[in-house]
Amino acid sequence: MSAELVVLMLGSLLVMIGIIGGGFEIKELKVPQVGGMARLVSGAAGAVLLVVGIGMKTEAVNNKSPTDPPTPTSIAFSLFDQLGEDQISEQVRVLINGRDVGTLSVSQQRPSASLTVSVPKAGQYSYMLAADAVFRDGSGRHVRLSGVGQGQIEVSDRKRFQLSGGISGDTWIATVEEM
């Protein structure tokens, strides 16, 4: 298991503890119920570990950049992002099966962005997202939020996915949904 994967898994676990508050089991790991301050510290530490894990250098498959056209035996799919309501800007770093495939950036000057990703074959792939955004609150002030997300997507050739997210308290959870 790579160091990057260990850091990402630990960061994900800590974010889950921060959001849920503990009191759950994952295989042989029991996470006890934790209080408010411990949840806050856990969530913050988890977010930091996710950003560190995503930032760790990984070897690109076949030394290809994310903008290279897919090879004839590969499958290509697209990820889209749009500026949300009351949103000033957003940057989302995307990892597919632990490989950094690029960053989607949207702003008021560029309200939508897309990224074409190639993978070796159709099938299920895991994704991880690390996002930073600036929102306008009800009083017109700018509020900066960091968000994370992870999950699975079923990929086939030319399939399209949309990035979305929701805010729960001070936590922003980012997701990938099929269009």
Secondary structure by P-SEA (a helix, b strand, c coil): ccaaaaaaaaaaaaaaaaaccccccccccccccccaaaaaaaaaaaaaaaaaaaaccccccccccccccccccbbbbbbbbccccccccbbbbbbccccccbbbbbcccccbbbbbbbcccccbbbbbbbbcbbbbccccbbbbbbbccccccccccbbbbbbbccccccbbbbbcccc
